Structures are given as structure tokens and as C-alpha cells.
């Protein structure tokens, strides 16, 4: 990781802590690459990138190329979900591994991305300054890190996510008409999922779920919605003594990616438009198949028109 010097070439305590957290990220996840450093020719500040017409055009076209027939609103939903997944893991790992929220505001970030067709994307997100907030007492906390209690750290996480995503959401709303509220729901879904994933990987699942829900449900935040939550599914052996064979935690989404509006599309298993009982049946069926168990006959599901249940947002 490149880090800004402090005075006569010494790395700041903030940069060291952020670097250590990004090291954890790199050991477990390939995207995004993250570091701290100055602007270089391959990077574009997010404040400029998120409002750039060529960037928005390319990102929306990329989503439509992968799902032919997807309309502009669907492409915006796909893109906001994809990007929020990158931001979500970038926020989750420092928070869970080091009790740290880096300055994630768009003004402190720059992006370099290569998206070759048919190949895995290569995305690097750079913090321009090693500043942040921590809930852990550091010997040099004043050197770029502000100390708060844990509840305050959750609030800072929520505020940082909002500051990062607001300019992109505003640009996509103006370009496609997709309601801002719909996009904020997708951001919350993605961040919650990445915190769950990071918590499972780092051995702190319970804390990860509690922390992210507290951050996302902060009163007054555009990220807050009542339908986003976590739930557990158990698979019990059909034969006595009916032992629990598997137990997993899942995220119930509060938003809809609009895949069902594309030709040949459908509702995703965890979509907010899928009834809870049907969602559970789908998940249980998949888990039973993975365990080599026979399927359980599903109860009939009442027909519905997905589009009629689509939840709108703000203007």
C-alpha cells in the first residue's frame, strides 16, 4: 500500500492502520484493490467521475450488454448494486477488523477501473488522504484518526456511505429516472450482504450483523428501510432424531434490481417482491439439494403480478 508521509517521511498512524485493514481485504477479496496515495494519471476523482457522461454511458451500456433488453432503469439498478458491493466490502473489512471507518466521502476517493469484455474486472479505489474515525484508543490517534465510541462509529459509517454514494445516485437518477429511494435500498442491500460475508470470513458474524443494521437503520438516513433484515434457515434431518444438518444466515433484501423487467428475467430469491414464505422455500430447496436430500413438496404459492408490487421511491 502506498501511504502519504508525515513530515520527514514518516508514515502516519492513520495510514498504518488503514494499510493494515486494506491488507486484510487483499488477503480475502480480489475486488476492489484499495490503497492510500496521491492522484495518478490512471485515477479519476469520484467527484468528477460520477458526473461524467461518458462514464455513466459506458457503465449503463455494460449492464445492458450482459442482460439484453434491460431498460435504462434496470441498467442503473444493476450498476448501483454492482458498485455498492465493492464499496460494501471496502467499508466492512476495516470496520470489523480494526474498528475503523476511513474517510469514504467521494471527495476523498479516486477510481481506476479496467473492464475488459469477457474478463474479470480490475478495480482500484484510492483514498487521497489517510483520515478516518476509530473506536479504539491509539497512541497517535490525533495523527489523522478521530476517536469515538462504538455507537458513534456506526453513525460515521452510515454518514460515510451516504457521502460516497449520493453524487452517483443523483447522476443516475437524472440520467435514467430510477427513483433515488430505489437506489438507496439497493445500496443498503449490498452493504448488508458484504458485512455478513466479511463477518463470516473474519469470525465475527453476530457483531457484523448488529453493526451494519445499526448503521443502515440510523434515523433519518436514506439507507434505512424496514424490509431489510437477516434471517436464519435450518435444515433438519428427515429421520429421527431429526438433527440440524445445516444452519445459515441470509439477508432479506429491501430493494429490487429490476431483473424481472428484462426479457426472460425473473424475481431473485431474496427480492423484496418475493413473499417471505416463498423465499424460504426456495432457499430450503437449494440447501437440501446441496446436502443431497430429497426435495420437500412445496405448498402452492398464490399468483401475483410482480410489477404491481414494485415499490416506488422519491422523485
Secondary structure, DSSP 4 states (H G I P E B T S, - for coil): ----EETTTEEPHHHHHHHHHHHHHHHH--SSEEEE----TT-EEHHHHTT-HHHHHHHHHHHHHHSTT--HHHHHHHHHHHHHHHHHHHHHHHHHHHSEEE---GGGEEEEEE--TTS--EEEEEESS--EEESS--TTTTTTEEE--HHHHHHHHHHHHHHHHHHHHHHHHHHH---HHHHHHHHHHHHHHHHHHHHHHHT-HHHHHHHHHHHHT-TT-TT--TT-EEEEEEEE-SSTT--EEEEEEEEE-SS---GGGSTT----TT-TTS-HHHHHHHHHHHHHHHTTPPPPPPPP-----GGGG------
